[in-house]
Amino acid sequence: MVVEHSPHQVRQIYIESSRHHHALICHGYTKIETGDRVTVVGSPKSLEEVLLKFGD
């Protein structure tokens, strides 16, 4: 996906997760469980917000 910079750009975060070596299809109601592997890609500002919510 290519996102062009604009003054009205919406912050976007891409999250991929897997459980027991199987990819999960994440929805707004997906619960992250202990042992899940989560990859987060986004702007530095978006990633700061993720860290504030989930910690290190």
Wavefront OBJ file of the C-alpha trace (Angstrom):
o trace
v 0.000 0.000 0.000
v 1.323 3.452 -0.845
v 0.127 6.387 1.235
v 0.980 9.861 0.035
v 1.712 12.589 2.547
v -0.945 15.250 2.858
v -1.863 17.752 5.578
v -5.037 15.734 6.233
v -3.336 12.336 6.331
v -5.004 9.807 8.597
v -2.668 7.818 10.830
v -2.543 4.221 9.767
v -1.207 1.221 11.613
v -0.780 -2.201 10.067
v -0.863 -5.111 12.488
v -0.054 -8.714 11.690
v -0.347 -11.435 14.294
v 0.107 -15.164 14.528
v -0.735 -17.846 17.052
v 1.000 -21.227 17.138
v 2.741 -20.392 13.813
v -0.596 -19.709 12.064
v -1.511 -16.259 10.748
v -4.525 -14.613 12.361
v -7.036 -12.554 10.443
v -7.396 -9.601 12.813
v -10.686 -7.811 13.253
v -11.620 -5.055 15.689
v -12.637 -7.679 18.225
v -9.544 -9.952 17.985
v -8.061 -10.653 21.429
v -4.297 -10.878 21.743
v -3.301 -13.833 23.907
v -0.100 -14.642 25.786
v 2.347 -16.172 23.323
v 0.872 -14.467 20.245
v 3.431 -12.864 17.967
v 2.452 -9.344 16.877
v 4.132 -7.198 14.215
v 3.178 -3.519 14.069
v 4.090 -1.177 11.216
v 3.232 2.518 11.214
v 4.536 6.027 11.515
v 6.768 6.858 14.490
v 3.860 8.745 16.108
v 1.485 5.804 15.617
v 4.022 3.381 17.076
v 4.437 5.624 20.136
v 0.683 5.388 20.683
v 0.803 1.583 20.428
v 3.605 1.441 23.003
v 1.599 3.637 25.375
v -1.353 1.245 25.131
v 0.526 -2.053 25.272
v 3.869 -1.272 26.913
v 7.251 -2.721 25.979
l 1 2 3 4 5 6 7 8 9 10 11 12 13 14 15 16 17 18 19 20 21 22 23 24 25 26 27 28 29 30 31 32 33 34 35 36 37 38 39 40 41 42 43 44 45 46 47 48 49 50 51 52 53 54 55 56
